[in-house]
Amino acid sequence: MEIRENTSSEAQLSEEEALDLATHLKERLRAGLPIDSDPDSIATMIAGLGDSRGLLRRSFSGGLGSVGKAAVPALCQAMKHSPQVTVRRAAAKTLTLIKDPSSLPDLLSTFLSDTDSVVQGSTMGAMASMGDQSVEAILSIIAAPESTEMQIGLANWALTLIGDRAPQVLRQAATSENPNIRKASISALGSQIQNLDAEDDKQLFLNALSDPYAEIRAEAVTLIGKFDDTKIAVKLVMPKLADSDPWVRKNSALSLMKLRDTSALNALQERAKNEDDDVVLSVLKLAINQLTRAEGG
């Protein structure tokens, strides 16, 4: 099959060539036969990633995913340099299927440099697919002062996806000198630390509750509100009703409300008498009303 080139010297397939190739790939994959992994075959499949038909693109992506590591260098080149946003998107998504750590540097650089939001999301998804091997790269985005809110949001999303696949790496990161990294790590660990059985995990949250940065304390009390062990959770959260930061006080009241343990009612009522922030006071009143109903019911 001959591959045409467009004005930017990037290979392209005609509609008929793309359809023939997609049919060929489907047949081989269904039969459990290997996909050709020579450079020309890989280049042809990558050219197909620019096809306007989504089903065909998925066939080419599946073929490249079946080839595996041999396709990674060409996919990284396409992801980084293709003038077609469709190709860059599809190349990044295909790297998610392969999960090869050697692609991490290219995924990170593309994430930081490509202005297309889908490419950014796809590269971050590919990094997240590699679990603990990608945590360091993802945390570097959170730590960088020049990272945008969207980039940091995607990085936090990825860490949450990784979650229990990288507990030790995240526990270590939770003690970082960088407050943004501490916050992201605590948040990512929160989905798996539900009962505070492990002493190390309990200590992480105790440290977070007394962190000098209010955002981390606020995050910690929010996560503790999801714990299964209500009595321990309430005991940890109640003192934060008197925190110096109104956001922490508000989150503490919300967590106590969600925990539905009426033993927190007195503490909420006492705080309401002294609260001078109108937003926090309204949340305190809501929590008091909810727990009063629970006590009566």
N, C-alpha and C positions, 0 to 999 in steps of 0.2 A: 504494500500500500504506500503510495506516495503522499507525502505531507506537504501541503502548500504553506507558504509563509506570508504573513501580512506585512504591512508597511513597516512595522516595528521589528521585523525579523523574528517574530514569534510564530511557531508552527500552528497551523490550523487544519482542521478536517472539513471536507465538504459535508453536507447533510447526509448524503448517501454513504460516504465513508464512515461517518460517525455511527450511523445506524447499523452498518455491517459489522463494525468493530464491537459495538455493544451487544449485538446478537451472539457474536463469537464468544465474548467473555462470559455471557450468561450461560451458554451451553457448557463451557468448560468448568465453570464454577458449580453448576448443578451436577455435573458428572464427577466432580471431585478431582478434576485434572489440574495439574499445575499451570499457572499463567506464565507465559514467556517473560523472562526477566533480563533480557539483553537490553543494552542502552537504547536501541532503536524502538523496541516494543514499549519500553517505559516512556520514551518521548512521545510516542503515538498516543498512549493512554492519557498522558498529561495534556496533550493538545485537545483531547476530547473533553477535558474539564471546562473548556470554554464554550461548550455547546449550550444553546439556549434552552434545551429540553432537560428538565430536571431529572426525569427517569434515566435518561442516557448518562447524565453526569454521575448519577449514583452507581451505574454499572461500571464506569471507568474508575470511580473511587474504590468500588469493591475489588476491582481487578488489581489496582495498585496496592490496596490493603493486603491482598493475598500474596503479592510479590514480597511485601514486607521491607526489611531493612535495605535491600538493594535499591529500592525506589526512593529512599529518604533524601539523598543528596539532590536529586532532580526535583523532588517535591519542594524542598527548601528553597531552591533557586526560583522555582515558579512562584512560591508564596511571597518571596522577597521582591522579585523584580518584574513579574508579569504586569503589563499595562492594563490587562483585563481584570477588573475587580472580581468577576465571576471565577476566574482561575485562582486568584489569590485566596478567595473564600474556600473554594473546593479543596485546594491543596492543604490548607490548614486543617480542614475537617478530616481529610484523609490521614494526616499525621496523627490524629486522635485514634484512628483504628490501629496504627502500627505501634504507637507507644514506645518509640525508640529514644532513650535519653540523649543520644548524640544530636538530636534535633532541638534540644532545649535552647542553646545559644541563639539559633536562628528564630525560634518561636518568640523568645524574649525580645530580640531586636525588632522583629516585625510588629509585635504588640506595641512597642514603644514608638515606632515610626509610622505605621500605617494609619491613615486618617479615617478609614472605613470602620464603622462600629461593628459590623458583622465580622470582619477580619479580626478585629480586636477580641471579640467574644469567642471566636473559633480558636484563635491561638491560645487564649487563656484556658479554654476547655481542653485543648490538647495537652497543655502543661499539667492541668489537674488530673488528667488520665494517668499520669506517671506516678502519682502518689508522693511518697516521701522524697523521691529523687528530685522533685521540682520545687519543694518548699523553699529552699534557699533563694531560688530565682524569683519566686513569687513575693517573698518577704522583701527582696531588694526593691521591688516596685513600691511597696507600702512605705519603705524607709526613705525613698528618694523625695526630696522637697519639691522637685519639679513635676512629680506625678499629678495628673488631673484627678478630680473627684471620681470621674467615671472609671479611670484606670484603677484607682484604689478600691472602688466598689467591686469591680470585676475580680481583683486580687482577693478580696475578702470572700467573695462568692466561691472562688476556687478553693480556698483554704477550708471552707465549710464542707465542700464536696469531698475533699481529701480526708478530713475528720479523723476517724479511728484507724485510718491506714498509716498515719504518721504520728502516733501519740507522743513518742519520745522526742521527736524533733520539735513538735509544737510545745511540749512542756519546757524544753530548753529555751525556746524562743520567748516563752511567757516570762522569763526572767531578764529579758534584754534591757539594755539601758535606753533603748528607743521606745518611748511610750506608745507610738503607733503600732509597733510590732507587738508589744505586750497586749494591747487591746485586741488586735486581730487574732493572736494566738489563743487568748482566753476565750474569745467568742467561738473560734473553731473547735476548741476542746469542749465547750459547753454542751454540744449535742450528744457527747458520749459520757460525760460525768454526771450521772443522774442520781446517784445515791450516796456519794461522798464516802464510800467504803474505803477507798485507797487513801492512806494518810498523805501521800505526796500530792494527790489531787486536791484534797481538802486544804492543804497548806497553800496551794496555788491560789485558791479562791480567798483564803484568809488574807494573803498578801495583796490580792487585787482589791479587796474591800478597804484596805488602808493605803492604797496607792496614792501618791501625791497628786496624780492627775485625776480630776473629777470624772472625765469621760470613761476612764477605766473602772472607777468605783460604780458609776452608773450602769455600765455594761455588766459588771459582776452581780449587782443586786437583781438586775433583770433576769439573768441566767439562773440565779439561785431560785427565783420564783417558779422555775420549771422542774425543780428537783422532786423526786418521788418521796424522799424522807421529809415530810412536812415539818416535823418538830425541830429537826436540826436546821432546816432552811429558815423557819421563823426566828429561831434563836440568833441566826447570823444576820438576818435582815433588820430586825427591830431596832438595833442601835443606830442604823443608818438613817432613821427618821430624823435624827438630830444632826445630820451631816451639814457642813457649812455650805454645801452647794445645793441650790434648789432643784436642779435636775436629778441629783442623787436622791433627794428626799421624795420627789415625785415618783421616781421609779421604784423606790422602796415601798411606797404606799400601794402602787399598782401590783407589785409582787405579792405583798401580804394579802391583797384582795384576791388574787388568783389562787393563792395557796388555800384560801377558805378555812383557815384555822382561827377559830374565834378567840383563842388565847391572845391574839394580837390586838384585840379590840380596845383594851384599855390604853395600850401604847399609842394607838392611832388617835384616840380621843384626847389624850394628854398633849400630843403634838399639835392637834388642831387648835387647842387653846392658845398656843404660843406662835403659831405660824403667821408670818407676815407677808408671804408671797401668795398673791391671789390665785395663781394657777395651781400651786401646790395645795393650797387650802381646798380648792374645789375637788381635787383628786382625793384628798384625805376624807372629805365628806362623802364622796362616792364610795370609798372603801368602807367607811364606817356603816353606811346604809346597807351595803351588800352583806357585811359580816353580821350586822344586827338581824337581818332577815334570815341568815343561815342559822344564827343562834336560836331564833324563834321557831324555825322550821324543823 
